[in-house]
Amino acid sequence: MKLFFTILLLSWVSFSRAQKINGMVTNESGEALPFSSITVKGTSKGTSANNQAKFSFTLTPGKYIIVCQSIGYETQEKQIENKTDIEINFTLKRLDFSLNEVVIKTGAEDPAYEIIRQAIRKRSYYLNEVKAFKADLYGKDLIKLRSLPKRILGKKIKDADRKDMGLDSAGKGIIYLSESQSVLYRQLPEKFKLEVNSSRVSGSNSFGFTFPAVISLYNNNVQVFSEKLNPRGFISPIADGALNYYRYKFLGTFWENGNAINSIRVIPRRKYEPLFNGIINIEDGEWRIHSFDLWLTKTAQLQLLDSLQVKQLYLPVSNATWMVKNQVIHFSLKQLGIDITGNFLTVYNDYEIKEKFDRKFFDRIVIKYDTAVNKKTTDYWDSVRPVPLEPEELQDYYIKDSIFRRAQDSVLTSSSIDSLKKRQGRFKPQDIFLKGISRTHYSLQHPYSYRIEPFIPSL
């Protein structure tokens, strides 16, 4: 009898084990569609494709409808029954906008303006619609150099420093890569809490995690990352006074699950004002945001960066409520011969809409880290990561983590610690102006590092 139950239990575990679903998203020309959204229909579960348009996630055995979306393309659905790991690929068609019912006469107002007026009227409602919610978050931050000169402000960059940064001879390579799995709690008006369950940084044992950028066009004034990019913020295309700042062009209507979605081009009326440029899609009748792909450049008073792109895709988490599913922020910068670019991807899963949390739930702790937050294994990350790593990311983790482990092993003796302290040299006050200060406190029990950015380049 004991043997029978053991076999039964093993059979059940084998049967119920989550299966891997993976694939790729392309258009009809075979071109990759990066950061496309893949969801399980009728749920808020899903993932995002990576920069190479490849995706991977797990599902328990069963029948599902998988939905694939990409801004500017028709939504595609595929029914699957997964008993083992399977591969499904999506080929999306460009949107064929319906313009048959709209005839714009010479001198008449573009129909986009009335759609935007309706969205402005509903802006405040959707801003305050969800009183509280909980959601699982996966975040991946990637920053890489496309070019690094031999000298910056006359200061030569040593080959050893380039090697430590993981750059090739042309100055190309990833300089920062991190991932995190966390749970976000939010309650109106401005209560937040984040529980970080796991986090990793390539070549480091630090947390490397910052609070996710919560970007909402339902705010009149939109902050992106921090006030450093623009102290005033940026004016939303559906802000109360948006018609004074933007021009709009109706591109057409497409249909999704029986809902008509209006696609509108957003155009700043004047240069050098904090305004977006791009596409916003608004559901007809309900006048809520379906998705958007918007840009900021130097002509929009963008500071520090040359360009910044924000893409968001919403999905229904109930019959009446839509929430952000995927968000991608892409930036680029060229200064002093340095060419740098980066992507910040956030995937939201398993929304739970609430009226409110317990009165004592929100306290002084805004970010809470699990005790084993930075101690997860590679196998753990491979099992929970909803967005597959790209080849260069896999290589970056492998090389830098290996180097870091060897460096950690080398500081396990007192003699090596003394040697490392001597090699580090003494603190030089003038370094703070040009080189910056990177110091490590070598210790058997409590090693730590800190960095002070150079004053002149930062300025």
C-alpha positions as CSV (number, residue, x, y, z in Angstrom):
1,M,0.0,0.0,0.0
2,K,2.8,2.4,0.9
3,L,4.5,1.7,-2.5
4,F,1.2,2.3,-4.3
5,F,0.7,5.7,-2.7
6,T,4.3,6.6,-3.4
7,I,3.9,5.7,-7.1
8,L,0.6,7.6,-7.2
9,L,2.2,10.7,-5.6
10,L,5.1,10.7,-8.1
11,S,2.7,10.3,-11.0
12,W,0.6,13.3,-9.8
13,V,3.7,15.4,-9.3
14,S,4.9,14.5,-12.8
15,F,1.5,15.3,-14.3
16,S,1.0,18.6,-12.6
17,R,4.5,19.9,-13.2
18,A,4.5,23.3,-15.0
19,Q,5.4,23.0,-18.6
20,K,7.5,25.5,-20.5
21,I,5.9,27.5,-23.3
22,N,8.3,29.3,-25.6
23,G,8.4,30.9,-29.0
24,M,9.1,34.0,-31.0
25,V,7.0,37.0,-32.4
26,T,7.6,38.3,-35.9
27,N,5.8,40.3,-38.5
28,E,4.8,39.1,-42.0
29,S,8.3,40.1,-43.3
30,G,10.0,37.9,-40.8
31,E,11.2,40.9,-38.7
32,A,11.4,40.4,-35.0
33,L,8.8,42.4,-32.8
34,P,10.7,43.1,-29.6
35,F,8.8,43.3,-26.3
36,S,5.6,42.0,-27.6
37,S,3.0,41.0,-24.9
38,I,2.0,37.4,-24.4
39,T,-0.9,36.6,-22.0
40,V,-3.2,33.8,-21.1
41,K,-6.7,34.9,-22.2
42,G,-9.1,35.6,-19.3
43,T,-6.3,36.1,-16.8
44,S,-3.6,38.6,-16.0
45,K,-0.9,36.0,-16.3
46,G,1.7,36.3,-19.1
47,T,5.0,37.7,-20.1
48,S,6.9,39.9,-22.5
49,A,9.1,39.0,-25.4
50,N,12.7,40.1,-25.0
51,N,14.6,42.5,-27.3
52,Q,15.0,39.6,-29.8
53,A,11.3,39.0,-29.7
54,K,11.7,35.6,-28.0
55,F,9.4,34.6,-25.0
56,S,9.2,31.8,-22.5
57,F,7.0,31.1,-19.5
58,T,5.4,28.2,-17.6
59,L,1.9,26.9,-17.3
60,T,0.4,23.9,-15.6
61,P,-0.9,21.2,-18.0
62,G,-4.3,22.1,-19.5
63,K,-6.0,23.9,-22.4
64,Y,-5.4,27.6,-22.8
65,I,-5.8,30.5,-25.3
66,I,-2.6,32.4,-25.7
67,V,-2.9,36.0,-26.8
68,C,-0.1,37.9,-28.5
69,Q,-0.1,41.7,-28.9
70,S,2.3,44.3,-30.3
71,I,1.5,48.0,-30.8
72,G,0.8,48.7,-34.4
73,Y,-0.1,45.1,-35.2
74,E,-3.3,42.9,-35.1
75,T,-3.8,40.8,-32.0
76,Q,-3.4,37.1,-32.6
77,E,-4.7,34.2,-30.5
78,K,-3.7,30.5,-30.5
79,Q,-5.3,27.7,-28.6
80,I,-2.9,25.2,-27.0
81,E,-3.1,22.1,-24.9
82,N,0.2,21.7,-23.1
83,K,1.2,18.2,-21.8
84,T,4.9,18.7,-22.4
85,D,7.1,21.7,-23.2
86,I,5.9,23.2,-26.4
87,E,6.9,25.9,-28.9
88,I,4.4,28.4,-30.4
89,N,5.4,31.2,-32.7
90,F,3.3,34.2,-33.7
91,T,3.3,36.1,-37.0
92,L,1.5,39.4,-36.6
93,K,-0.1,41.5,-39.4
94,R,0.2,45.2,-39.5
95,L,-3.0,46.9,-38.5
96,D,-5.4,47.6,-41.4
97,F,-7.2,50.7,-40.0
98,S,-10.9,51.1,-40.8
99,L,-11.5,54.6,-42.1
100,N,-14.7,53.9,-44.1
101,E,-17.1,55.5,-41.7
102,V,-14.9,58.7,-41.2
103,V,-14.9,61.3,-43.9
104,I,-12.9,64.4,-43.0
105,K,-14.0,67.3,-45.1
106,T,-11.7,70.2,-45.9
107,G,-11.6,72.6,-43.0
108,A,-13.4,70.2,-40.7
109,E,-12.0,69.2,-37.4
110,D,-10.0,65.9,-37.2
111,P,-12.1,63.3,-35.4
112,A,-9.1,62.6,-33.1
113,Y,-9.9,65.8,-31.2
114,E,-13.3,64.6,-30.0
115,I,-11.9,61.3,-29.0
116,I,-9.2,63.1,-27.0
117,R,-11.9,65.3,-25.4
118,Q,-13.8,62.2,-24.3
119,A,-10.5,60.7,-22.9
120,I,-9.8,63.9,-21.0
121,R,-13.3,63.9,-19.4
122,K,-12.6,60.3,-18.2
123,R,-9.0,60.9,-17.1
124,S,-9.7,61.6,-13.5
125,Y,-12.1,58.7,-13.2
126,Y,-9.5,56.2,-14.5
127,L,-6.8,57.8,-12.3
128,N,-8.8,57.0,-9.2
129,E,-10.7,53.9,-10.4
130,V,-8.6,51.3,-8.6
131,K,-8.4,52.2,-4.9
132,A,-5.9,49.5,-4.1
133,F,-4.2,46.5,-5.7
134,K,-1.5,43.9,-5.4
135,A,0.6,42.6,-8.3
136,D,3.6,40.4,-9.0
137,L,6.5,42.3,-10.8
138,Y,9.4,41.1,-12.8
139,G,11.9,43.7,-13.8
140,K,15.0,43.6,-15.9
141,D,17.4,46.6,-16.3
142,L,20.0,46.6,-19.0
143,I,22.6,49.3,-19.8
144,K,25.3,48.9,-22.4
145,L,27.9,50.9,-24.2
146,R,28.0,51.0,-27.9
147,S,31.2,53.1,-27.9
148,L,33.8,54.3,-25.4
149,P,36.6,56.6,-26.4
150,K,40.2,56.1,-25.3
151,R,40.2,59.3,-23.3
152,I,37.5,61.3,-21.5
153,L,38.2,64.9,-20.7
154,G,41.9,64.2,-21.4
155,K,41.9,61.3,-18.9
156,K,43.0,58.0,-20.5
157,I,40.8,54.9,-19.8
158,K,43.1,52.0,-19.1
159,D,42.7,48.7,-20.9
160,A,42.4,47.0,-17.5
161,D,39.5,49.2,-16.6
162,R,37.8,48.4,-19.9
163,K,38.3,44.7,-19.3
164,D,36.9,45.0,-15.8
165,M,33.8,46.7,-17.3
166,G,33.4,43.7,-19.6
167,L,34.0,45.8,-22.8
168,D,35.6,44.6,-26.0
169,S,38.3,46.4,-27.9
170,A,35.8,48.7,-29.6
171,G,34.4,49.8,-26.2
172,K,31.2,47.8,-26.6
173,G,29.5,45.7,-24.0
174,I,27.0,45.4,-21.1
175,I,27.9,47.6,-18.1
176,Y,24.9,46.9,-16.0
177,L,22.5,44.0,-15.9
178,S,20.0,43.2,-13.1
179,E,16.8,41.3,-12.6
180,S,14.3,41.2,-9.8
181,Q,11.1,39.4,-8.7
182,S,8.9,41.3,-6.3
183,V,5.3,42.1,-5.1
184,L,3.9,45.6,-5.4
185,Y,1.2,46.9,-3.1
186,R,-0.4,50.2,-3.8
187,Q,-3.3,52.2,-2.3
188,L,-4.6,55.6,-3.2
189,P,-3.7,58.3,-2.8
190,E,0.1,57.7,-2.4
191,K,0.7,54.5,-0.4
192,F,3.3,52.0,-1.7
193,K,5.1,49.0,-0.5
194,L,7.4,46.7,-2.4
195,E,8.5,43.2,-1.2
196,V,11.6,42.1,-3.1
197,N,11.8,38.4,-3.1
198,S,14.8,37.9,-5.3
199,S,17.3,40.2,-7.0
200,R,20.6,39.8,-8.9
201,V,23.2,41.9,-10.5
202,S,25.7,40.6,-13.0
203,G,29.1,40.3,-11.4
204,S,28.0,41.4,-7.9
205,N,26.2,40.3,-4.8
206,S,24.4,43.6,-4.3
207,F,20.7,44.0,-4.6
208,G,20.9,46.5,-7.5
209,F,17.2,47.3,-7.3
210,T,15.3,50.5,-7.5
211,F,11.6,51.2,-7.1
212,P,9.9,50.5,-10.5
213,A,9.0,53.6,-12.5
214,V,5.3,54.0,-12.3
215,I,4.3,56.0,-15.3
216,S,0.6,56.9,-15.9
217,L,-0.8,59.2,-18.6
218,Y,-3.8,59.6,-16.4
219,N,-1.8,62.1,-14.4
220,N,-1.8,65.6,-15.8
221,N,1.9,65.9,-15.2
222,V,4.0,62.8,-15.9
223,Q,7.2,62.1,-14.1
224,V,9.6,59.6,-15.8
225,F,12.3,58.1,-13.5
226,S,13.1,61.2,-11.6
227,E,13.0,65.0,-11.7
228,K,16.5,65.1,-13.1
229,L,15.1,64.3,-16.6
230,N,12.9,67.4,-16.3
231,P,12.1,69.1,-13.0
232,R,8.7,70.2,-14.4
233,G,7.7,66.7,-15.6
234,F,6.0,66.1,-19.0
235,I,2.4,67.0,-20.0
236,S,0.2,64.0,-20.6
237,P,-1.5,63.8,-24.1
238,I,-4.8,63.6,-22.2
239,A,-4.1,66.2,-19.5
240,D,-6.9,68.7,-18.7
241,G,-5.2,71.3,-20.9
242,A,-3.6,69.0,-23.4
243,L,-5.5,70.6,-26.4
244,N,-3.4,73.7,-25.9
245,Y,-0.2,71.8,-26.2
246,Y,-0.8,69.0,-28.7
247,R,-2.1,68.5,-32.2
248,Y,-3.8,65.1,-33.0
249,K,-4.3,63.1,-36.1
250,F,-6.8,60.2,-36.4
251,L,-5.1,57.2,-37.9
252,G,-8.1,54.8,-37.8
253,T,-9.9,52.2,-35.8
254,F,-9.0,48.5,-35.2
255,W,-11.0,45.9,-33.4
256,E,-10.0,43.7,-30.4
257,N,-12.3,41.3,-28.6
258,G,-15.3,43.2,-30.0
259,N,-14.0,46.5,-28.8
260,A,-13.2,49.4,-31.2
261,I,-9.8,50.9,-30.5
262,N,-9.0,54.4,-31.9
263,S,-5.4,55.0,-32.9
264,I,-4.2,58.6,-32.7
265,R,-0.9,60.3,-33.5
266,V,0.2,62.8,-30.9
267,I,2.1,65.8,-32.2
268,P,3.6,68.7,-30.0
269,R,2.3,72.1,-31.1
270,R,5.7,73.7,-30.3
271,K,9.3,72.7,-29.8
272,Y,11.2,73.0,-26.5
273,E,8.1,72.3,-24.3
274,P,7.8,69.2,-22.2
275,L,5.7,67.2,-24.6
276,F,5.4,63.6,-25.9
277,N,5.4,62.6,-29.5
278,G,4.0,59.3,-30.8
279,I,1.0,57.0,-30.8
280,I,-1.8,56.6,-28.2
281,N,-4.6,54.0,-28.6
282,I,-7.9,54.7,-26.9
283,E,-10.9,52.4,-26.5
284,D,-14.0,53.8,-28.1
285,G,-17.0,54.4,-25.8
286,E,-15.1,53.8,-22.6
287,W,-12.4,56.3,-23.6
288,R,-9.6,54.5,-21.6
289,I,-6.1,53.9,-22.7
290,H,-5.4,50.7,-24.5
291,S,-1.7,51.2,-25.2
292,F,0.8,53.8,-26.3
293,D,4.2,54.3,-27.8
294,L,5.6,57.7,-27.0
295,W,8.9,59.5,-27.3
296,L,10.8,62.3,-25.6
297,T,13.8,64.1,-27.1
298,K,15.9,67.2,-26.4
299,T,13.2,69.3,-28.1
300,A,10.9,68.2,-25.3
301,Q,13.2,69.6,-22.6
302,L,14.6,66.2,-21.9
303,Q,17.7,66.6,-19.8
304,L,20.7,64.3,-19.4
305,L,19.4,61.9,-22.1
306,D,19.2,62.3,-25.9
307,S,16.0,60.3,-26.3
308,L,13.6,58.3,-24.1
309,Q,10.8,56.0,-25.4
310,V,8.0,54.7,-23.2
311,K,5.7,51.8,-24.3
312,Q,2.8,50.5,-22.3
313,L,0.1,47.9,-23.0
314,Y,-3.0,47.5,-20.8
315,L,-5.2,44.5,-20.4
316,P,-8.5,43.8,-18.6
317,V,-8.0,42.3,-15.2
318,S,-11.8,42.2,-14.7
319,N,-14.8,43.0,-16.9
320,A,-14.6,46.7,-16.1
321,T,-11.0,47.3,-15.0
322,W,-7.8,47.6,-17.2
323,M,-4.3,47.7,-15.8
324,V,-0.8,48.0,-17.2
325,K,0.5,44.6,-18.3
326,N,3.9,45.4,-19.8
327,Q,6.1,48.6,-19.7
328,V,9.3,49.2,-21.6
329,I,11.5,52.3,-21.2
330,H,14.3,52.7,-23.7
331,F,16.9,55.5,-23.6
332,S,20.0,56.6,-25.5
333,L,22.7,59.1,-24.7
334,K,25.8,60.3,-26.6
335,Q,28.1,62.6,-24.6
336,L,31.9,63.1,-24.7
337,G,32.3,60.3,-27.2
338,I,30.4,57.9,-25.0
339,D,27.5,56.1,-26.7
340,I,25.2,54.4,-24.2
341,T,21.8,52.8,-24.4
342,G,19.5,50.9,-22.1
343,N,16.1,49.1,-21.6
344,F,14.1,48.9,-18.4
345,L,11.4,46.2,-18.7
346,T,8.6,45.6,-16.2
347,V,6.1,42.8,-16.4
348,Y,3.0,42.8,-14.2
349,N,1.3,39.6,-13.3
350,D,-1.6,38.2,-11.1
351,Y,-3.3,41.5,-10.2
352,E,-5.6,41.5,-7.2
353,I,-7.9,44.5,-7.1
354,K,-8.9,45.5,-3.6
355,E,-11.0,48.2,-1.9
356,K,-8.2,48.8,0.7
357,F,-5.6,47.1,2.8
358,D,-5.6,46.8,6.5
359,R,-5.0,50.1,8.3
360,K,-1.6,49.1,9.6
361,F,-0.4,47.4,6.4
362,F,1.5,50.5,5.1
363,D,4.2,51.6,7.5
364,R,7.6,53.3,7.4
365,I,9.0,50.4,5.4
366,V,8.6,51.1,1.7
367,I,10.9,48.5,0.3
368,K,11.3,45.1,2.1
369,Y,14.0,42.6,1.1
370,D,13.7,38.9,1.6
371,T,16.6,37.6,3.8
372,A,17.8,35.5,0.8
373,V,17.1,38.1,-1.8
374,N,20.5,38.0,-3.5
375,K,21.3,34.3,-2.8
376,K,19.1,32.6,-5.4
377,T,20.8,30.1,-7.7
378,T,21.0,30.1,-11.5
379,D,18.5,27.2,-11.6
380,Y,16.0,29.3,-9.6
381,W,16.2,32.2,-12.0
382,D,15.9,29.9,-15.0
383,S,12.7,28.5,-13.5
384,V,11.0,31.8,-12.5
385,R,12.2,34.2,-15.2
386,P,9.2,35.2,-17.4
387,V,11.4,36.8,-20.1
388,P,14.2,34.7,-21.6
389,L,17.7,36.1,-21.5
390,E,19.4,37.1,-24.7
391,P,22.8,35.5,-25.7
392,E,24.8,38.6,-24.7
393,E,23.0,38.7,-21.3
394,L,23.7,35.0,-20.7
395,Q,27.4,35.6,-21.5
396,D,27.5,38.7,-19.3
397,Y,26.2,36.7,-16.3
398,Y,28.5,33.8,-16.9
399,I,31.7,35.8,-17.3
400,K,31.1,38.5,-14.7
401,D,29.7,36.1,-12.1
402,S,32.7,33.8,-12.6
403,I,35.1,36.7,-12.2
404,F,33.3,37.9,-9.1
405,R,33.4,34.4,-7.4
406,R,37.1,34.1,-8.0
407,A,37.6,37.6,-6.6
408,Q,35.5,36.6,-3.5
409,D,37.6,33.4,-3.0
410,S,40.8,35.5,-3.2
411,V,39.8,37.6,-0.1
412,L,39.3,34.6,2.2
413,T,42.7,34.9,3.8
414,S,44.2,37.7,6.0
415,S,47.3,38.0,3.8
416,S,45.3,38.5,0.6
417,I,43.1,41.1,2.4
418,D,46.3,43.1,3.4
419,S,47.5,42.8,-0.2
420,L,44.2,44.1,-1.6
421,K,44.2,47.1,0.8
422,K,47.7,48.1,-0.2
423,R,46.8,47.7,-3.9
424,Q,43.8,49.9,-3.5
425,G,46.1,52.8,-2.3
426,R,45.2,55.8,-0.3
427,F,42.3,58.1,-0.8
428,K,43.1,61.2,-2.9
429,P,40.7,64.1,-2.5
430,Q,41.3,65.4,-6.1
431,D,39.9,62.1,-7.4
432,I,36.4,63.2,-6.5
433,F,36.5,65.9,-9.3
434,L,37.4,63.7,-12.3
435,K,37.9,60.0,-11.6
436,G,35.4,59.5,-8.8
437,I,36.0,57.3,-5.8
438,S,35.5,53.5,-5.7
439,R,36.6,52.0,-2.4
440,T,36.2,48.5,-0.9
441,H,36.4,47.6,2.8
442,Y,38.1,44.2,2.7
443,S,37.1,42.0,5.6
444,L,36.6,38.4,6.4
445,Q,33.2,39.0,8.0
446,H,31.8,42.2,6.6
447,P,33.2,43.3,3.3
448,Y,31.4,46.2,1.5
449,S,32.0,48.7,-1.3
450,Y,30.9,52.2,-2.2
451,R,31.2,54.5,-5.1
452,I,31.2,58.4,-5.4
453,E,30.6,59.6,-8.9
454,P,33.1,62.2,-10.3
455,F,31.9,65.7,-9.9
456,I,32.9,67.3,-13.2
457,P,31.5,64.7,-15.7
458,S,28.3,64.5,-13.6
459,L,27.9,68.2,-13.8
